[in-house]
Amino acid sequence: MCGKLLGQLAHLARHINSIHLQIKDHVCKECGKSFGLKSNLSQHINEVHLKLIAHECKECGKTLGRKDNLMKHIDIVNLNLKEHKCEECDQSFGDKSNLMHQIGTIHI
């Protein structure tokens, strides 16, 4: 489907269910947002509802709950890295999900 390689069959099944089949059985009681993995629900609760934010961008002061999200923010916003290019219109995006949204809504 997407070419992602995972070391264990159980991880592959979990990936297919949550990403490709959009099975999201873990629902936040606070806001109703659903997640494919229980760990993602817990992370959401900690970051969004409990405001357990630990990582701050030194450039703009934005705070993020996870270090990997901070690193992504720095790459896309501060360094203006846009590695995901649309083959139809040559527009570039810092995040693959934004490219996929462009393809799915603009280039149908």
VENHUWO-V667758 format. One record per pair of residues at least 12 apart in sequence whose C-alpha atoms are under 7 Angstrom apart, sorted by the first residue. I is the first residue (numbers start at 1). J is the second residue. D is the distance in Angstrom with one decimal. If there is no record, write none. Layout:
BEGIN
i->I j->J d->D
i->I j->J d->D
END
This chain:
BEGIN
i->18 j->36 d->4.5
i->23 j->36 d->5.8
i->24 j->36 d->3.9
i->26 j->38 d->5.9
i->26 j->41 d->6.5
i->28 j->41 d->6.6
i->47 j->65 d->5.3
i->52 j->65 d->6.6
i->53 j->65 d->4.3
i->55 j->67 d->6.1
i->55 j->70 d->6.6
i->57 j->70 d->6.7
i->76 j->94 d->5.1
i->81 j->94 d->5.8
i->82 j->94 d->3.9
i->84 j->96 d->5.9
i->84 j->99 d->6.5
i->86 j->99 d->6.5
END
